[in-house]
Amino acid sequence: MSQKTPTIAIRLLGFSAKDEETFFNVLAVAREKGYRYACLKPGSVQDPDMYIVNAEQVSALATLSDLHPGDAQPVLLIGKTDVDLPYQTMPRPIRWRKIFDVLDDLVSKRELLLTTLSPHATVSVHERRRAKRLDLDLTDPGIYERMRKQPMAKGGILVVDKDTQFREYVAAVMDPYGYTVTLASDERSALLLDRNNQHALTLINTSTPNVDPYRLCDGLKKQNEGLKTSVILLIDQSFEYKVSLAERVKCAGFLVKPLSRRVLLRTLKKYLQLAH
């Protein structure tokens, strides 16, 4: 088998913390042949290349139904389900030595599909649900209507970082789209620049000295109340992303550094609502 790059990103749905840890450890093993896999952690805003779903968890199947992944985002169900679904199933107990063969086969079919699609074909539905699905949603429908009608901020992109390198990288990626990319090196200047420009998207490098990313996110969201804005943290593998705190300050999520151009562009297009 020829070399397979980039690494296939997997979203796990409906598994216990123990099962998730096992998936993370097993799939992270370096292989001499075949595809390489990595499971996305809770809070990651990177779009997955495929899903592994606990078929015995009703809420996971409901989430999968909401996401409605196409053939370009294959799905592997683990366990039995009474629902007839058009996805490959692997029974429990999981045969960990076999799972790589199953995943490789699914991804090979995906790669074949992608080579036959036109350059502008839609290959996936971006994930939009960031919180767990409720079987009964008691939220006032008016709240959702107001969220849909929120105008997007028009100030472009703000990068919070200690130097200019990443800002220049983002600017080069977004140059064809005509977006301005501004740089701030601390919380005070970030809030001031955003107050004047109202950025649609802010990327905060959590390695920036003397910057509390959650506090800054909270400040940015509060001063842009009524506008559609997003804040994403750029983290190292060792950074402990605090999901509950991030949700409280309305942080969209995180991306793990270093970022490939493909992941960066897909994320920027998703949050800036760019079609192509």
C-alpha positions in Angstrom: 0.0 0.0 0.0 1.3 3.4 -0.9 1.9 6.1 1.8 -1.3 7.5 3.1 -1.3 11.2 4.1 -2.6 13.2 5.9 -3.7 11.4 9.1 -7.4 10.4 9.1 -9.3 12.3 11.8 -11.9 10.3 13.6 -14.8 11.6 15.7 -16.1 9.2 18.4 -19.8 9.3 19.3 -21.5 7.8 22.3 -18.6 6.0 24.1 -17.7 5.9 27.7 -14.5 7.7 28.9 -12.8 4.3 29.3 -13.7 3.2 25.7 -12.6 6.6 24.3 -9.2 6.3 26.0 -8.8 2.8 24.5 -9.6 4.1 21.0 -7.2 7.0 21.4 -4.4 4.7 22.5 -5.0 1.9 20.0 -5.5 4.1 16.9 -2.5 6.4 17.8 -0.1 3.5 17.3 2.4 4.2 14.5 2.0 1.7 11.6 4.5 0.7 8.9 1.7 0.2 6.4 -1.8 1.5 5.9 -3.4 4.7 7.0 -2.7 6.6 10.1 -5.5 7.6 12.5 -6.1 10.1 15.2 -9.2 10.6 17.4 -10.4 14.1 17.8 -10.7 15.2 21.4 -13.9 16.8 22.9 -13.9 20.5 21.9 -12.0 20.1 18.7 -13.5 22.1 15.9 -11.6 20.2 13.2 -14.1 18.4 10.8 -13.6 14.6 11.0 -12.8 12.5 8.0 -14.9 9.7 9.5 -17.0 8.6 12.5 -16.9 5.6 14.9 -20.3 5.4 16.7 -21.6 3.4 19.6 -24.6 1.7 18.0 -26.0 0.8 21.4 -26.3 4.4 22.5 -29.5 6.0 21.2 -28.3 9.6 21.7 -25.2 8.8 19.6 -27.4 7.5 16.8 -29.6 10.7 17.1 -26.5 12.9 16.8 -25.3 10.9 13.8 -28.7 11.4 12.2 -28.4 15.2 12.8 -24.9 15.2 11.2 -26.1 13.2 8.2 -22.5 12.4 7.0 -22.2 11.5 3.3 -20.1 8.9 1.6 -17.0 11.1 2.0 -17.3 10.8 5.8 -17.6 7.0 6.3 -19.2 5.6 9.5 -18.3 2.5 11.5 -20.9 1.3 14.0 -19.8 -0.6 17.1 -22.3 -3.0 18.6 -25.9 -4.0 17.8 -28.7 -1.7 16.9 -32.4 -2.4 16.2 -32.4 0.4 13.7 -31.6 -0.4 10.1 -28.7 1.9 9.1 -26.6 2.0 5.9 -23.3 1.8 7.7 -20.8 -0.9 8.3 -21.1 -2.6 11.7 -18.5 -4.3 13.9 -19.8 -6.4 16.8 -18.7 -6.3 20.4 -16.4 -7.3 21.9 -14.2 -5.1 19.6 -11.4 -7.1 17.9 -8.7 -4.4 18.1 -6.4 -6.2 15.6 -9.2 -6.4 13.1 -10.4 -2.8 13.4 -7.5 -1.4 11.4 -8.5 -3.6 8.4 -12.1 -2.4 8.6 -11.0 1.3 8.9 -8.5 1.0 6.1 -11.2 -0.5 3.8 -13.7 2.3 4.6 -11.0 5.0 4.0 -9.8 3.5 0.8 -13.4 3.7 -0.6 -13.5 7.3 0.6 -10.3 8.2 -1.2 -11.6 6.6 -4.4 -14.8 8.6 -4.1 -12.9 11.9 -3.5 -10.8 11.3 -6.7 -14.0 11.1 -8.7 -15.6 14.2 -7.4 -15.3 17.6 -9.1 -13.1 20.2 -7.4 -16.2 22.1 -6.2 -18.3 19.2 -5.2 -19.6 19.2 -1.6 -17.9 16.3 0.1 -19.2 16.7 3.7 -21.6 18.4 5.9 -19.7 20.6 8.4 -20.4 19.7 12.0 -22.5 22.4 13.6 -23.7 20.8 16.9 -21.2 21.6 19.6 -23.3 20.5 22.6 -24.9 17.1 23.4 -28.2 16.5 21.7 -31.3 16.5 24.0 -34.1 14.1 23.2 -36.6 16.8 24.2 -35.5 20.4 23.5 -37.4 22.8 25.7 -35.6 25.9 24.4 -37.8 28.8 23.3 -37.9 28.6 19.5 -37.5 32.4 19.5 -34.0 32.0 20.8 -33.0 29.9 17.8 -34.7 32.4 15.5 -32.7 35.3 17.0 -29.5 33.3 16.7 -30.1 32.7 13.0 -30.8 36.3 12.4 -27.7 37.6 14.1 -25.6 39.5 11.5 -22.0 38.3 11.2 -19.3 40.7 12.3 -17.5 42.3 9.4 -14.0 43.0 10.9 -12.2 40.0 9.4 -9.9 37.8 11.4 -7.9 38.6 14.6 -4.9 36.5 15.5 -3.6 36.7 19.1 0.0 35.6 19.1 3.5 36.7 20.3 4.9 37.1 16.8 3.8 37.7 13.2 4.5 34.3 11.6 1.1 32.7 12.1 -0.7 35.9 11.2 1.2 36.0 7.9 0.3 32.3 7.3 -3.4 33.0 7.9 -3.2 36.1 5.7 -1.7 34.1 2.8 -4.4 31.4 3.1 -7.2 34.0 3.1 -5.8 36.4 0.5 -8.0 35.0 -2.3 -11.1 35.7 -0.1 -10.2 39.4 0.6 -10.2 39.0 4.4 -8.1 41.3 6.6 -6.0 39.5 9.3 -5.0 41.6 12.3 -2.5 40.8 15.0 -2.6 41.4 18.7 0.1 40.3 21.2 -1.8 40.7 24.5 -5.3 40.8 25.9 -5.6 44.6 26.1 -4.7 45.2 22.5 -6.8 42.3 21.4 -9.9 43.8 23.1 -9.1 47.3 21.8 -8.6 46.2 18.2 -11.8 44.1 18.3 -13.8 46.9 19.8 -12.8 49.0 16.9 -13.1 46.4 14.2 -15.6 43.7 15.4 -13.8 40.6 14.1 -15.9 37.7 12.8 -13.3 35.2 14.0 -10.5 35.3 16.6 -7.7 32.7 16.8 -5.9 32.7 20.2 -2.6 31.0 20.5 -2.6 29.7 24.0 1.2 29.9 24.2 1.0 33.7 24.0 2.7 35.0 27.2 0.4 36.6 29.8 -2.8 35.8 27.9 -5.6 33.9 29.7 -7.5 32.5 26.6 -10.8 31.9 28.4 -10.9 35.4 30.0 -10.0 36.9 26.6 -12.7 34.9 24.9 -15.3 36.0 27.5 -14.3 39.6 26.9 -14.5 39.3 23.1 -17.9 37.6 23.2 -19.4 40.2 25.6 -18.3 43.2 23.6 -19.7 41.7 20.4 -23.1 40.7 21.9 -25.7 40.7 19.1 -23.2 39.8 16.4 -22.2 36.4 15.1 -18.6 35.9 16.1 -16.4 32.9 16.9 -13.3 32.4 19.1 -11.0 29.4 18.5 -8.1 28.4 20.7 -4.8 27.1 19.1 -3.4 24.6 21.5 -0.4 22.2 21.9 -0.9 18.5 22.6 0.0 19.1 26.2 -2.6 21.9 26.8 -5.6 20.9 29.0 -8.7 22.2 27.2 -11.4 22.9 29.8 -14.6 22.0 28.1 -17.0 23.3 30.7 -15.1 26.6 31.1 -14.9 27.0 27.3 -18.7 26.5 27.0 -19.3 29.1 29.7 -17.3 31.8 27.9 -18.8 30.7 24.5 -15.6 29.5 23.0 -16.2 27.6 19.7 -13.5 25.1 20.5 -9.9 24.4 19.6 -7.4 23.3 17.0 -4.2 21.4 17.7 -0.9 23.0 16.5 0.8 22.7 14.1 -2.1 23.3 11.6 -2.0 21.9 8.0 -3.2 24.3 5.3 -6.1 21.9 4.6 -7.4 21.9 8.2 -6.9 25.7 8.6 -8.7 26.6 5.4 -11.6 24.2 6.0 -12.0 25.7 9.5 -11.8 29.3 8.4 -14.3 28.7 5.6 -16.7 27.0 8.0 -16.7 29.7 10.6 -16.7 32.6 8.1 -19.5 30.8 6.1 -17.5 30.8 2.8 -19.0 28.6 0.1 -15.8 27.8 -1.9 
